[in-house]
Amino acid sequence: MTADARDRDQGVGAGPFDGIDPTLTIFALANGMDLDKKGGVRRLEWYRDGHDRGILLTSASDGTVSVTAQAWKRGDDASLRRTPVREHVPPDELAGSLTSLLERGLEAANGL
């Protein structure tokens, strides 16, 4: 990661994502996805078969992270479909299982 990229990401409020943001970025780039970073939420997004799709990672106040697969039609909020991939992943497990969780999320989102 370049110094410019690090500077740009500072102040995003990474918190529980500090250690995994680089892995999320690499996974997104390798799979043709965008990575949206907002405070305690990360979402990898892509478009396939007429739907926007995403893998949503949300952090809880206890430091755990939940991973959810999503699909929706652009501009139609009522079309949002989602399925949990894994909920309440402890921080000490997250880094070791992240790639597997993302792969499961990708498969689940493409299946919605």
Residue pairs with C-beta under 8 A, 6 or more apart in sequence:
1 22
1 25
9 21
9 37
12 37
12 38
12 39
13 39
13 40
14 21
14 37
15 39
15 40
15 59
16 40
16 59
16 63
16 65
16 91
16 94
17 24
17 37
17 40
17 42
17 57
17 59
19 94
19 95
20 94
20 95
20 98
21 37
21 42
23 95
23 98
23 99
24 35
24 42
24 44
24 57
24 98
24 102
25 35
27 33
27 44
27 99
27 102
28 34
28 35
28 44
31 44
31 46
31 106
32 46
33 44
33 45
33 46
34 44
34 45
34 46
35 42
35 43
35 44
35 45
36 42
36 43
36 44
36 45
40 58
40 59
41 56
41 57
41 58
41 59
42 56
42 57
43 54
43 55
43 56
43 57
43 70
44 54
44 55
44 102
44 105
45 52
45 53
45 54
46 52
46 53
46 54
47 53
48 110
49 110
50 73
51 71
51 72
51 73
51 79
51 112
52 71
52 72
52 73
52 74
53 69
53 70
53 71
53 109
53 110
53 112
54 69
54 70
54 71
54 109
55 67
55 68
55 69
55 70
55 85
55 102
55 105
55 106
55 109
56 67
56 68
56 69
56 70
56 82
57 65
57 66
57 67
58 65
58 66
58 68
59 65
60 66
60 88
62 88
63 90
63 91
64 87
64 88
64 89
64 90
64 91
65 88
65 89
65 91
65 94
66 84
66 86
66 87
66 88
66 89
67 84
67 85
67 86
67 87
67 89
67 101
67 102
67 104
67 105
68 82
68 83
68 84
68 85
68 105
69 82
69 83
69 84
69 85
69 104
69 105
69 106
69 108
69 109
69 111
69 112
70 80
70 81
70 82
70 109
70 112
71 80
71 81
71 82
71 109
71 112
72 79
72 80
72 81
73 79
81 112
82 112
83 108
83 112
85 101
85 104
85 105
85 108
86 97
86 101
86 104
89 97
89 101
